[in-house]
Structures are given as structure tokens and as C-alpha cells.
């Protein structure tokens, strides 16, 4: 379909353009509000700064398409293929993208607030600075994605695949990551205040300077994790495994560590809980030892 023909028909009131072939089309800055483009071929098309509010692109092909700064709030992209697409700065508030393919896409600065990305494939995507506040990421594949400085407070991450993800400086306050596999991931300088990390696998994770105030880490495995200069004020570390963890200069004031395993952990310069509680203290030679209740 020619772009001129599409726009003329839209101006005449037509809204159904399902199955259209618009591959490589120049649609920069166009307004196509509420149109039906299901199963359309938009491979390599330029839709930068287009207004596509409430547009239906379900099952559409958008490989390599340029959607930078597009306005697509409440858009429908279920099963759409956006592999390697560019969506820098796009406005996708309340958009529906269940099972969408976004692997390798450039999603820096996208506003996905309250969007539905259930089971979406975001493997290897660049999501730096993305806004996922209150977004549904249940079952999404985020492995090896770059989420540096992303905002994920209130996001639903149950069952999400997070292996190799970069969450440095990310905002994860209050998120529920109960039982998540976070082995070896980068959470340096991340904000995880009030987060639920109970039973999570954080083996060898990088939590340098992370904020974990009031966080629940009951039964979590932090073996070999780097928690140097992390803030764990009033966090619950009962029954956690901290073997060989680096807690140098960490703030553990008013934290609870009942039953925690701390063999080989490093606490040099750390602020520790009061000795009168059933937690731990440093012996004269500097080694950590579980305390006995008084």
C-alpha cells in the first residue's frame, strides 16, 4: 500500500488497514489514532514521532522499524514482532504487549508505565532508563537485558527470567522478587527498599552500595555476594546464607540475622546490630560469630 493512499483513506474515515504491506514506508510524524493494523507488514518502516494512540498492531511485523518517540498509549501489540526495532523515548503507557518479540530492541527511555508485557521476549534489549512502574512483566524474558537506571517500582515480575540482566542503579523499591533466580546479576547502587527477596538466589550478585532498607531477605542465598557499602538498615536476613559475602562497610544497624550462615563473610567496617540480640558480633580477631541471646 502507498503511504498517500493510506493517509487519504484515513482522512476519509476508514480505520481498517489489517494485513497491509507498508514495509519500509516513511510514516514519520503521521497521526493514525485507533486504526486496525493487525498483521500488517511494517518491517523497516519509519514511524518516528507518529501518533498511534489506541492503534491495534497485534501480530504485526515491525522488525527493524523506527518507532522512536512514537505516542502509542493504550496501543495493542499482542504477538507483534519488534525484533531489533528502535523505540527510544516512546510513550507506551498502558500499552498491551503480551508475548511481543522485543529481543535486541532499543528501548532506552521508553515509558511503559502500567503496560502489559506478559511473557514478552525482551532478551538482550537495551532498556536503559525505561519506566516500568506498575507494569506487568509476569513471565517476561529479560535475560541479558540492560535495565540500568530503569524504574521498576510496583512492577509485577513473578516468573520473569532475569539471568544476566543489568539492574545497576535501577529503582526496585517494593518489588516482589520472592524466589527469583538473580545469580550473579548486577544490582550495584540499586534501590530495593521494602523489596521482597525471600528465598531468592543472589549467589555472587553485585549489590555494592545497594539500598535494601526494610527489605525481606529471609532464606535468601547471598553466598559470595558483594554487599560492600550496602544499606541493610532494618532488613530481615533471618536464615540467609551470607557465606563468603563481602559486607565491608555495610550498614546492618537494626537488621535481624537469626539463624544466618556467615562463614567466611567479611564485615570490616560494617555497622552491626546490637550485641544483646540473637544475631552476631565480631570476635577479638575480627571473625564473625553468631551471638547468643542474653
C-alpha positions as CSV (number, residue, x, y, z in Angstrom):
1,X,0.0,0.0,0.0
2,X,1.2,3.5,-0.8
3,X,1.5,5.9,2.1
4,X,-0.5,8.6,0.3
5,X,-3.4,6.1,-0.2
6,X,-3.3,5.1,3.4
7,X,-3.5,8.7,4.7
8,X,-6.2,9.6,2.2
9,X,-8.4,6.7,3.3
10,X,-7.7,7.5,7.0
11,X,-8.8,11.1,6.4
12,X,-12.0,9.8,4.7
13,X,-12.8,7.9,8.0
14,X,-11.5,4.4,7.2
15,X,-9.8,2.7,10.1
16,X,-9.3,-0.9,9.0
17,X,-5.9,-1.5,7.4
18,X,-5.3,-5.1,8.6
19,X,-2.8,-7.1,6.6
20,X,-1.5,-4.0,4.8
21,X,2.0,-4.1,3.3
22,X,3.8,-1.0,4.5
23,X,7.3,-2.4,4.7
24,X,9.9,0.4,4.5
25,X,7.2,3.1,4.5
26,X,8.0,6.7,5.5
27,X,5.4,7.4,8.2
28,X,7.3,9.9,10.2
29,X,5.0,12.1,12.4
30,X,1.7,10.7,10.9
31,X,-1.5,10.5,13.0
32,X,-3.3,7.2,12.9
33,X,-5.4,7.1,16.0
34,X,-7.4,3.9,16.7
35,X,-6.6,2.2,13.4
36,X,-6.5,-1.5,12.8
37,X,-3.1,-2.6,11.5
38,X,-3.3,-6.2,12.8
39,X,-0.9,-8.5,10.9
40,X,0.4,-5.5,8.9
41,X,3.9,-5.7,7.4
42,X,5.8,-2.6,8.7
43,X,9.3,-4.1,8.6
44,X,11.9,-1.3,8.4
45,X,9.2,1.4,8.4
46,X,9.9,4.8,9.8
47,X,7.1,5.6,12.4
48,X,9.2,8.0,14.4
49,X,7.2,10.6,16.3
50,X,3.9,9.2,14.9
51,X,0.7,9.4,16.9
52,X,-0.7,5.8,17.2
53,X,-2.8,6.1,20.3
54,X,-5.1,3.1,20.7
55,X,-3.9,1.6,17.4
56,X,-4.1,-2.2,17.0
57,X,-0.8,-3.7,15.8
58,X,-1.4,-7.2,17.1
59,X,0.7,-9.8,15.3
60,X,2.2,-7.0,13.1
61,X,5.8,-7.3,11.7
62,X,7.8,-4.4,12.9
63,X,11.3,-5.8,12.6
64,X,13.9,-3.0,12.4
65,X,11.2,-0.4,12.4
66,X,11.9,3.1,13.8
67,X,9.3,3.9,16.5
68,X,11.4,6.4,18.3
69,X,9.3,9.0,20.3
70,X,6.1,7.4,19.0
71,X,3.0,8.1,21.0
72,X,1.2,4.7,21.5
73,X,-0.6,4.8,24.8
74,X,-3.2,2.0,25.1
75,X,-1.9,0.5,21.8
76,X,-2.3,-3.2,21.2
77,X,0.8,-5.1,20.2
78,X,0.0,-8.6,21.3
79,X,2.3,-11.1,19.5
80,X,3.8,-8.3,17.5
81,X,7.4,-8.8,16.2
82,X,9.6,-5.8,17.2
83,X,12.9,-7.6,17.0
84,X,15.7,-5.1,16.6
85,X,13.2,-2.2,16.4
86,X,14.1,1.3,17.8
87,X,11.6,2.7,20.3
88,X,13.8,5.3,22.0
89,X,11.7,7.7,24.1
90,X,8.4,6.1,23.0
91,X,5.3,6.8,25.1
92,X,3.7,3.4,25.7
93,X,1.6,4.0,28.8
94,X,-1.0,1.2,29.3
95,X,0.0,-0.4,26.1
96,X,-0.7,-4.1,25.7
97,X,2.3,-6.2,24.5
98,X,1.7,-9.8,25.7
99,X,4.0,-12.2,24.0
100,X,5.5,-9.4,21.9
101,X,9.0,-10.1,20.5
102,X,11.4,-7.3,21.5
103,X,14.7,-9.1,21.6
104,X,17.6,-6.9,20.7
105,X,15.3,-3.8,20.5
106,X,16.5,-0.3,21.6
107,X,14.0,0.7,24.3
108,X,16.0,3.4,26.0
109,X,13.8,5.8,27.9
110,X,10.5,4.2,26.9
111,X,7.6,4.9,29.2
112,X,5.9,1.5,29.7
113,X,4.1,2.7,32.9
114,X,1.2,0.3,33.6
115,X,1.8,-1.6,30.3
116,X,1.2,-5.3,29.9
117,X,4.3,-7.2,28.8
118,X,3.2,-10.6,30.0
119,X,5.5,-13.3,28.6
120,X,7.1,-10.7,26.2
121,X,10.6,-11.6,24.9
122,X,13.0,-8.7,25.9
123,X,16.1,-10.8,25.8
124,X,19.2,-8.6,25.1
125,X,17.1,-5.5,24.8
126,X,18.5,-2.1,25.7
127,X,16.1,-0.8,28.4
128,X,18.3,1.8,30.0
129,X,16.2,4.4,31.8
130,X,12.9,2.7,30.9
131,X,9.9,3.3,33.0
132,X,8.2,0.0,34.0
133,X,6.4,1.4,37.1
134,X,3.3,-0.8,37.8
135,X,4.0,-2.7,34.5
136,X,3.1,-6.4,34.2
137,X,6.2,-8.3,33.3
138,X,5.0,-11.7,34.6
139,X,6.9,-14.4,32.7
140,X,8.8,-12.0,30.6
141,X,12.2,-12.9,29.3
142,X,14.6,-10.2,30.4
143,X,17.8,-12.2,30.2
144,X,20.9,-10.2,29.3
145,X,18.8,-7.0,29.0
146,X,20.2,-3.7,30.0
147,X,18.0,-2.2,32.7
148,X,20.5,0.3,34.1
149,X,18.6,3.2,35.8
150,X,15.2,1.6,35.0
151,X,12.2,2.3,37.1
152,X,10.5,-0.9,38.2
153,X,8.8,0.1,41.4
154,X,5.4,-1.6,41.6
155,X,6.2,-3.8,38.6
156,X,5.0,-7.4,38.6
157,X,8.0,-9.7,37.9
158,X,6.7,-13.1,39.0
159,X,8.2,-15.8,36.8
160,X,10.3,-13.3,34.9
161,X,13.7,-14.6,33.5
162,X,16.4,-12.3,34.8
163,X,19.6,-14.2,34.1
164,X,22.5,-11.9,33.2
165,X,20.3,-8.7,33.5
166,X,22.0,-5.4,34.3
167,X,19.9,-3.7,37.1
168,X,22.6,-1.3,38.3
169,X,21.1,2.0,39.6
170,X,17.6,0.6,39.0
171,X,14.6,1.6,41.1
172,X,13.1,-1.6,42.5
173,X,11.5,-0.3,45.7
174,X,8.8,-2.6,47.0
175,X,9.1,-5.1,44.2
176,X,8.2,-8.8,44.8
177,X,11.2,-11.0,43.7
178,X,10.3,-13.9,46.1
179,X,12.2,-17.0,45.0
180,X,13.8,-15.3,41.9
181,X,17.0,-16.5,40.3
182,X,19.3,-13.5,40.5
183,X,22.5,-15.4,40.4
184,X,25.5,-13.2,39.6
185,X,23.4,-10.2,38.3
186,X,24.5,-6.6,38.7
187,X,22.4,-4.7,41.3
188,X,25.0,-2.2,42.2
189,X,23.6,1.1,43.6
190,X,20.1,-0.3,43.0
191,X,17.2,0.9,45.2
192,X,15.5,-2.2,46.7
193,X,13.9,-0.7,49.8
194,X,11.0,-2.7,51.2
195,X,11.6,-5.3,48.4
196,X,10.6,-8.9,48.9
197,X,13.7,-11.1,48.1
198,X,12.7,-14.0,50.3
199,X,14.2,-17.3,49.1
200,X,15.9,-15.6,46.2
201,X,19.1,-16.8,44.6
202,X,21.6,-13.9,44.9
203,X,24.8,-16.0,44.7
204,X,27.7,-13.9,43.6
205,X,25.4,-10.9,42.9
206,X,26.8,-7.4,42.8
207,X,24.9,-5.4,45.4
208,X,27.6,-2.8,46.0
209,X,26.1,0.3,47.6
210,X,22.6,-1.0,47.0
211,X,19.8,0.2,49.2
212,X,18.0,-2.7,50.9
213,X,16.4,-0.8,53.8
214,X,13.5,-2.7,55.4
215,X,13.9,-5.4,52.7
216,X,13.0,-9.0,53.4
217,X,15.7,-11.5,52.5
218,X,14.5,-14.4,54.7
219,X,16.2,-17.6,53.4
220,X,17.9,-15.9,50.5
221,X,21.2,-17.2,49.3
222,X,23.8,-14.4,49.2
223,X,26.8,-16.7,49.1
224,X,29.8,-14.8,47.7
225,X,27.7,-11.7,47.0
226,X,29.3,-8.3,47.1
227,X,27.3,-6.1,49.6
228,X,30.1,-3.7,50.3
229,X,28.7,-0.3,51.5
230,X,25.2,-1.6,51.0
231,X,22.5,-0.2,53.3
232,X,20.6,-3.1,55.0
233,X,19.1,-0.9,57.8
234,X,16.2,-2.8,59.5
235,X,16.3,-5.5,56.8
236,X,15.3,-9.1,57.7
237,X,18.2,-11.5,57.0
238,X,16.9,-14.4,59.1
239,X,18.2,-17.8,57.8
240,X,20.0,-16.2,54.9
241,X,23.3,-17.6,53.6
242,X,26.0,-15.0,53.7
243,X,28.9,-17.4,53.4
244,X,32.0,-15.6,51.8
245,X,29.9,-12.5,51.2
246,X,31.6,-9.1,51.3
247,X,29.8,-6.8,53.7
248,X,32.7,-4.3,54.1
249,X,31.3,-1.0,55.5
250,X,27.7,-2.2,55.1
251,X,25.0,-0.8,57.3
252,X,23.4,-3.6,59.2
253,X,22.0,-1.5,62.0
254,X,18.8,-2.9,63.4
255,X,18.9,-5.8,60.9
256,X,17.8,-9.2,62.0
257,X,20.1,-12.2,61.3
258,X,18.7,-15.1,63.4
259,X,20.0,-18.4,62.0
260,X,22.0,-16.7,59.3
261,X,25.1,-18.5,57.9
262,X,28.1,-16.2,57.8
263,X,31.1,-18.5,57.4
264,X,34.0,-16.6,55.7
265,X,32.0,-13.4,55.4
266,X,33.8,-10.1,55.5
267,X,32.4,-7.4,57.9
268,X,35.3,-5.0,58.2
269,X,34.0,-1.5,59.0
270,X,30.3,-2.7,58.9
271,X,27.7,-1.2,61.2
272,X,26.3,-4.2,63.1
273,X,23.1,-5.0,65.1
274,X,23.2,-4.6,68.9
275,X,25.0,-7.4,70.6
276,X,22.2,-8.0,73.1
277,X,20.1,-9.6,70.3
278,X,20.3,-13.1,68.9
279,X,22.3,-12.2,65.9
280,X,26.1,-11.9,65.6
281,X,29.2,-10.0,66.6
282,X,32.9,-9.8,65.7
283,X,35.3,-11.6,67.9
284,X,38.6,-10.1,69.1
285,X,40.4,-11.4,66.0
286,X,37.8,-9.9,63.7
287,X,35.9,-13.1,62.7
288,X,32.1,-13.0,62.7
289,X,30.3,-15.2,65.2
290,X,26.6,-15.8,65.9
291,X,25.6,-14.2,69.1
292,X,23.7,-16.0,71.9
293,X,20.6,-14.3,73.3
294,X,21.0,-12.7,76.7
